[in-house]
Amino acid sequence: MPRRIAVITGTRAEYGLLVSPLRAIAADARLELQLVVTGMHLLPAFGRTIDQIRADGCRIAARVPMQRGDDRPGDQAAGLARGVAGMARYFERARSDIVVVLGDRIEAMAGALAAVTTGRVLAHIHGGDVAPGDFDDSLRHAITKLAHVHFAATRGAARRIRRLGEDPRRIHVVGAVGLDRLRAILAQRACRRCYPRRPPTPQQRARCTHCPRHGPLPPNPVSVPRPYALVVYHAWGRPAAVEQRTMDTLLGAVAAAGLRRVILYPNTDRGNRGVIAALERHARRSPRGDVQVVRSLPRDAYLQALCDAAVLIGNSSSGVIEAPLAGTPSVSVGPRQAGREPGGPTVIECGETAAAVRAALARALRMPRRPGRRSVYGDGRAGPRIARVLAELPLTAETTRKVITY
């Protein structure tokens, strides 16, 4: 029988990163995919992105409600408890062999706790990273200590996992899964078979519905005219009023630079109501056609918007990992991503004052665009590597026995 691989997804961003491993697992005859959907995917206020998963053709094995989305600290704790209980019941009922989680959110922690307490093998993607966020680092490193196999995005992350006392034989440097689909889209955008003389203009790309070499070309869903800034800012545990002031400062700096704004809704992290209040007020007060507010974007649409943006500004990990490969300069505002390895020289970190944001934005807009450069985060083939390890991993008592190595 094929091995039953339960993969946990709780947010739109993390689902987009998981698309490549999900497809590789589904394509491997030795593996059976069990997709467990939870977190903000189930919340209408954040776009109910379970509908996007269905539209992708993914079969959903289980839905596990967690947070209620009311921005109270207690909602996170109660949501974690609901997630652990619901996922544990599913793993036992579905007889899952391996549970796969990504990153540092409470949805991943719930899956990790449910996996180890029901005797499953736990695999962790993007362990060993550093990015303080709210309590992100604490959750990420706790999941590392629970996990039986590690899929690190960089060599630096793998070294941190070893220093946590993990067995080097269980650590696999596979690259960042977020680059897999981006590299394919960059190849489509530069395809010399479609555009033999010179790179295509945005108008040519809009008319091209199919590339004979690379398949269908995803559309850019942005409706505002260029040049525009892609704004992706998440709260990270501070009071809503603090997050609202920071978002006001960020949006004011982008508007003062003469850029239109494409603004994505934040995640469900504590303080998200402040971010939402700021972006909605900014949209109401801005001239028509200058602002597009989006609750959620499918992964391909997001990557197209990223590739065509003049700059990505906010505090999302995509500004550090994906934006350099896309050739899009990025401004990382505040300390949420502090410590994460930049994917290239086009990542600019700045403080949260108006002067700091304006200076960083001006510097980013002067940078040349060079898509497709080499990245510390790998070659865009992480998904197939993960599926191969999952298929060949020994499912023995030794695998589930954790022994600290120092």
C-alpha positions as CSV (number, residue, x, y, z in Angstrom):
1,M,0.0,0.0,0.0
2,P,1.2,3.6,-0.6
3,R,2.3,5.6,2.4
4,R,-0.4,7.9,3.7
5,I,1.1,11.5,3.8
6,A,-1.0,14.0,5.7
7,V,-0.1,17.6,4.8
8,I,-1.4,20.5,7.0
9,T,-2.3,23.9,5.5
10,G,-3.7,26.8,7.5
11,T,-3.0,30.0,5.5
12,R,-3.2,31.1,1.9
13,A,0.6,32.0,1.8
14,E,1.7,28.6,3.2
15,Y,-0.6,26.7,0.9
16,G,1.0,28.5,-2.0
17,L,4.4,27.4,-0.8
18,L,3.1,23.8,-0.4
19,V,1.8,23.5,-4.0
20,S,5.0,22.0,-5.3
21,P,5.4,19.3,-2.6
22,L,1.6,18.5,-2.8
23,R,1.9,17.9,-6.6
24,A,5.0,15.8,-6.2
25,I,3.4,13.7,-3.5
26,A,0.3,13.2,-5.5
27,A,2.3,12.2,-8.6
28,D,4.3,9.5,-6.7
29,A,2.7,6.1,-6.8
30,R,4.4,5.2,-3.6
31,L,2.5,8.0,-1.7
32,E,-1.1,8.8,-0.9
33,L,-1.8,12.5,-0.2
34,Q,-4.1,13.5,2.6
35,L,-4.6,17.2,2.6
36,V,-5.8,18.7,5.9
37,V,-7.2,22.2,5.7
38,T,-7.5,24.4,8.8
39,G,-6.9,28.0,10.1
40,M,-7.8,31.1,8.0
41,H,-8.6,28.9,5.0
42,L,-12.0,28.4,6.7
43,L,-12.7,32.0,7.7
44,P,-14.8,34.2,5.3
45,A,-13.3,37.4,6.7
46,F,-9.9,36.3,5.3
47,G,-11.1,35.2,1.9
48,R,-12.3,31.6,2.7
49,T,-9.3,30.4,0.7
50,I,-10.5,26.8,0.9
51,D,-12.4,27.7,-2.3
52,Q,-9.0,28.4,-4.0
53,I,-7.8,25.0,-2.9
54,R,-10.9,23.3,-4.4
55,A,-10.4,25.4,-7.6
56,D,-6.9,24.0,-7.9
57,G,-8.4,20.5,-8.1
58,C,-6.9,19.4,-4.8
59,R,-8.9,16.8,-2.9
60,I,-9.5,17.9,0.7
61,A,-9.3,15.0,3.1
62,A,-10.3,16.8,6.3
63,R,-11.3,20.3,7.5
64,V,-10.4,21.2,11.1
65,P,-11.7,24.5,12.4
66,M,-9.2,26.4,14.7
67,Q,-9.3,30.2,15.1
68,R,-12.5,32.2,15.0
69,G,-10.7,35.3,13.6
70,D,-11.8,37.7,16.4
71,D,-8.2,39.0,17.1
72,R,-8.2,38.1,20.8
73,P,-5.0,36.5,22.2
74,G,-7.2,33.8,23.7
75,D,-8.5,32.9,20.3
76,Q,-5.0,31.6,19.3
77,A,-4.7,29.4,22.4
78,A,-8.2,28.0,22.0
79,G,-7.6,27.5,18.3
80,L,-4.5,25.6,19.0
81,A,-6.4,23.2,21.3
82,R,-9.1,22.7,18.8
83,G,-6.5,22.0,16.1
84,V,-4.6,19.4,18.1
85,A,-7.8,17.5,19.0
86,G,-9.3,17.6,15.5
87,M,-6.1,16.6,13.7
88,A,-5.4,13.8,16.2
89,R,-8.8,12.4,15.6
90,Y,-8.3,12.6,11.8
91,F,-4.8,11.0,11.8
92,E,-6.1,8.0,13.8
93,R,-9.2,7.6,11.6
94,A,-7.2,7.9,8.3
95,R,-4.2,5.9,9.6
96,S,-1.8,8.5,8.4
97,D,1.9,7.4,8.3
98,I,3.7,10.7,8.0
99,V,2.5,14.2,8.8
100,V,4.1,17.2,7.0
101,V,4.0,20.7,8.4
102,L,5.6,23.9,7.2
103,G,7.0,26.9,9.1
104,D,6.1,28.4,12.4
105,R,2.4,29.1,12.8
106,I,0.0,27.6,15.3
107,E,-1.6,25.5,12.6
108,A,1.8,23.8,12.1
109,M,2.3,23.4,15.8
110,A,-1.2,21.8,16.2
111,G,-0.3,19.3,13.4
112,A,3.0,18.6,15.0
113,L,1.6,17.9,18.5
114,A,-1.2,15.8,17.1
115,A,1.3,13.8,15.0
116,V,3.8,12.9,17.7
117,T,1.2,12.2,20.4
118,T,-0.6,9.7,18.0
119,G,2.7,8.0,17.0
120,R,3.1,9.4,13.5
121,V,6.4,10.4,11.8
122,L,6.6,14.2,11.7
123,A,8.3,16.0,8.8
124,H,9.0,19.7,9.1
125,I,9.7,22.1,6.1
126,H,11.5,25.4,6.7
127,G,12.9,24.5,10.1
128,G,16.1,26.3,11.2
129,D,15.0,29.7,9.8
130,V,15.2,32.8,12.0
131,A,12.4,35.4,11.9
132,P,11.1,36.6,15.3
133,G,7.6,37.6,14.2
134,D,5.1,37.2,17.1
135,F,6.2,34.0,18.8
136,D,7.2,32.5,15.4
137,D,10.8,31.5,16.3
138,S,9.6,29.8,19.5
139,L,7.1,27.7,17.6
140,R,9.4,26.9,14.7
141,H,12.2,25.6,17.0
142,A,9.7,23.7,19.1
143,I,8.4,22.0,16.0
144,T,12.0,21.2,15.1
145,K,12.5,19.4,18.4
146,L,9.3,17.4,17.8
147,A,10.1,16.5,14.1
148,H,11.7,13.3,13.0
149,V,12.8,14.5,9.6
150,H,13.8,18.1,8.5
151,F,13.6,19.8,5.1
152,A,15.8,22.8,5.5
153,A,15.7,25.7,2.9
154,T,19.3,26.7,3.2
155,R,22.6,25.4,4.5
156,G,22.5,28.0,7.3
157,A,19.1,26.7,8.4
158,A,20.5,23.1,8.4
159,R,23.4,24.2,10.6
160,R,20.9,25.7,13.2
161,I,18.9,22.4,13.2
162,R,22.1,20.5,13.9
163,R,22.9,22.9,16.7
164,L,19.5,22.2,18.3
165,G,20.8,18.6,18.7
166,E,19.2,17.0,15.7
167,D,20.7,14.0,13.9
168,P,22.4,15.2,10.7
169,R,21.1,12.1,8.9
170,R,17.6,13.4,9.4
171,I,18.3,16.8,7.9
172,H,17.8,17.4,4.2
173,V,18.7,20.7,2.4
174,V,16.1,20.8,-0.3
175,G,15.8,24.6,-0.9
176,A,12.8,26.8,-0.4
177,V,9.6,25.3,-1.8
178,G,8.4,28.9,-2.7
179,L,10.9,29.1,-5.5
180,D,9.6,26.0,-7.4
181,R,6.6,27.6,-9.1
182,L,8.3,31.0,-9.4
183,R,11.1,29.6,-11.5
184,A,8.6,28.0,-13.8
185,I,6.8,31.3,-14.2
186,L,10.0,33.2,-14.9
187,A,10.8,30.6,-17.6
188,Q,7.4,31.2,-19.1
189,R,7.8,35.0,-19.0
190,A,11.2,34.8,-20.8
191,C,10.4,32.0,-23.2
192,R,12.3,32.6,-26.4
193,R,10.0,30.3,-28.4
194,C,7.1,32.6,-27.6
195,Y,9.1,35.8,-27.8
196,P,12.2,35.0,-30.0
197,R,13.5,38.6,-30.5
198,R,13.1,40.3,-27.1
199,P,11.4,39.9,-23.8
200,P,7.6,40.3,-24.1
201,T,5.9,43.6,-23.1
202,P,3.1,43.5,-20.5
203,Q,0.5,43.8,-23.3
204,Q,2.0,40.8,-25.2
205,R,1.9,38.7,-22.0
206,A,-1.8,39.7,-21.4
207,R,-2.7,38.5,-24.9
208,C,-0.7,35.2,-24.6
209,T,-3.0,32.5,-23.1
210,H,-0.8,29.5,-23.8
211,C,2.9,28.8,-24.1
212,P,3.7,25.8,-26.3
213,R,6.7,24.9,-24.2
214,H,5.6,25.7,-20.6
215,G,1.8,25.4,-20.6
216,P,-0.8,28.0,-19.7
217,L,0.4,31.4,-18.6
218,P,-1.2,32.7,-15.4
219,P,-2.8,36.1,-15.6
220,N,-1.8,39.1,-13.5
221,P,-4.9,40.0,-11.5
222,V,-3.8,43.6,-10.8
223,S,-6.3,46.2,-12.0
224,V,-4.4,49.4,-11.1
225,P,-2.1,51.0,-13.7
226,R,1.7,50.6,-13.4
227,P,3.9,51.4,-11.6
228,Y,2.5,49.9,-8.5
229,A,3.8,48.6,-5.1
230,L,2.7,45.3,-3.8
231,V,1.9,45.8,-0.1
232,V,2.0,42.7,2.1
233,Y,2.1,43.6,5.8
234,H,1.2,41.3,8.7
235,A,0.6,42.1,12.3
236,W,3.0,40.3,14.6
237,G,1.5,40.2,18.1
238,R,1.4,43.9,19.0
239,P,-1.7,45.9,19.9
240,A,-4.0,46.7,17.0
241,A,-3.4,50.5,17.5
242,V,0.4,50.0,17.0
243,E,-0.1,47.9,13.9
244,Q,-2.5,50.5,12.5
245,R,0.0,53.3,12.9
246,T,2.7,51.3,11.2
247,M,0.4,50.4,8.3
248,D,-0.6,54.1,8.0
249,T,3.1,55.1,7.8
250,L,3.9,52.4,5.2
251,L,0.9,53.3,2.9
252,G,1.6,57.0,3.3
253,A,5.2,56.5,2.1
254,V,4.2,54.5,-0.9
255,A,1.5,57.1,-1.9
256,A,4.0,59.9,-1.5
257,A,6.4,58.1,-3.9
258,G,3.8,58.3,-6.6
259,L,3.1,54.5,-6.8
260,R,-0.3,52.9,-7.0
261,R,-1.0,50.3,-4.3
262,V,-2.0,46.7,-4.5
263,I,-2.7,45.7,-0.8
264,L,-3.2,42.2,0.4
265,Y,-5.1,41.4,3.6
266,P,-3.0,40.3,6.6
267,N,-2.9,36.9,8.2
268,T,-4.9,36.1,11.4
269,D,-1.9,37.1,13.7
270,R,-2.8,39.1,16.8
271,G,-3.2,42.8,15.9
272,N,-4.6,42.1,12.4
273,R,-7.7,44.3,13.0
274,G,-5.4,47.3,13.2
275,V,-3.8,46.5,9.8
276,I,-7.2,45.9,8.2
277,A,-8.6,49.2,9.6
278,A,-5.6,51.1,8.2
279,L,-5.8,49.6,4.7
280,E,-9.5,50.0,4.4
281,R,-9.4,53.7,5.4
282,H,-6.5,54.3,3.0
283,A,-8.5,52.7,0.2
284,R,-11.5,54.9,1.0
285,R,-9.5,58.1,1.0
286,S,-7.4,57.4,-2.1
287,P,-8.3,58.6,-5.6
288,R,-10.3,56.0,-7.6
289,G,-7.9,53.7,-9.5
290,D,-4.9,54.2,-7.2
291,V,-5.6,51.3,-4.8
292,Q,-6.7,47.7,-5.2
293,V,-7.4,45.8,-2.0
294,V,-7.3,42.0,-2.3
295,R,-8.3,39.6,0.5
296,S,-6.4,36.7,-1.1
297,L,-4.7,35.7,-4.4
298,P,-4.0,32.3,-5.9
299,R,-0.3,31.5,-5.8
300,D,0.3,31.9,-9.6
301,A,-1.6,35.2,-9.6
302,Y,0.4,36.5,-6.6
303,L,3.7,35.6,-8.3
304,Q,2.7,37.4,-11.5
305,A,1.7,40.4,-9.4
306,L,5.1,40.2,-7.7
307,C,7.0,40.0,-10.9
308,D,5.3,43.0,-12.4
309,A,5.5,45.2,-9.2
310,A,7.8,48.1,-9.0
311,V,8.5,47.1,-5.4
312,L,7.3,44.7,-2.7
313,I,6.9,46.5,0.7
314,G,5.7,45.1,4.0
315,N,7.1,42.4,6.3
316,S,6.3,39.1,4.4
317,S,8.9,36.4,4.0
318,S,8.1,36.5,0.3
319,G,10.0,39.8,0.2
320,V,13.1,38.1,1.5
321,I,12.9,34.7,-0.3
322,E,10.8,35.1,-3.6
323,A,11.2,38.8,-4.5
324,P,15.0,38.6,-5.2
325,L,14.5,35.7,-7.6
326,A,11.7,37.6,-9.3
327,G,14.0,40.6,-9.7
328,T,11.6,42.8,-7.7
329,P,13.2,45.1,-5.1
330,S,11.7,44.6,-1.6
331,V,11.5,46.7,1.5
332,S,11.1,44.8,4.8
333,V,9.6,47.1,7.4
334,G,10.3,46.4,11.0
335,P,11.8,43.4,12.8
336,R,9.3,40.7,11.8
337,Q,11.8,39.1,9.3
338,A,15.0,40.1,11.2
339,G,17.6,37.3,11.0
340,R,16.1,35.6,7.9
341,E,18.7,35.1,5.2
342,P,18.1,37.5,2.3
343,G,17.7,35.8,-1.1
344,G,19.7,38.6,-2.8
345,P,21.0,42.2,-2.6
346,T,17.6,43.7,-3.5
347,V,16.2,43.1,0.0
348,I,16.3,46.3,2.1
349,E,15.5,46.3,5.8
350,C,14.3,49.5,7.5
351,G,12.7,50.7,10.7
352,E,9.1,51.7,11.1
353,T,9.4,55.5,11.1
354,A,8.1,57.5,8.1
355,A,11.6,58.8,7.3
356,A,13.1,55.3,7.3
357,V,10.4,53.8,5.1
358,R,10.6,56.7,2.6
359,A,14.4,56.4,2.4
360,A,14.3,52.6,1.9
361,L,11.6,52.9,-0.7
362,A,13.5,55.5,-2.7
363,R,16.6,53.3,-2.6
364,A,14.6,50.2,-3.8
365,L,13.1,52.1,-6.7
366,R,16.6,53.0,-7.9
367,M,17.7,49.3,-8.0
368,P,18.0,47.5,-11.4
369,R,15.7,44.5,-12.0
370,R,17.6,41.2,-12.6
371,P,15.2,38.3,-12.4
372,G,16.4,34.7,-12.2
373,R,19.7,35.2,-10.4
374,R,21.1,32.5,-8.1
375,S,19.6,32.3,-4.7
376,V,20.8,30.9,-1.3
377,Y,17.3,29.3,-1.3
378,G,18.1,26.7,-4.0
379,D,17.2,25.9,-7.5
380,G,13.4,25.6,-7.5
381,R,13.2,21.8,-7.2
382,A,12.4,21.4,-3.5
383,G,9.0,19.7,-4.0
384,P,10.3,16.6,-5.9
385,R,13.1,16.2,-3.4
386,I,10.7,16.2,-0.4
387,A,8.4,13.6,-2.1
388,R,11.4,11.3,-2.8
389,V,12.6,11.5,0.9
390,L,9.1,10.8,2.1
391,A,8.8,7.7,-0.1
392,E,12.1,6.3,0.9
393,L,12.2,7.2,4.6
394,P,12.3,4.0,6.9
395,L,9.1,3.8,8.9
396,T,10.6,2.0,11.9
397,A,10.6,2.5,15.6
398,E,14.1,4.0,15.2
399,T,12.7,6.8,13.0
400,T,10.2,7.9,15.6
401,R,12.7,7.7,18.5
402,K,14.2,11.2,19.1
403,V,17.8,11.2,20.6
404,I,19.6,14.5,21.3
405,T,23.1,14.5,19.7
406,Y,25.0,16.5,22.3
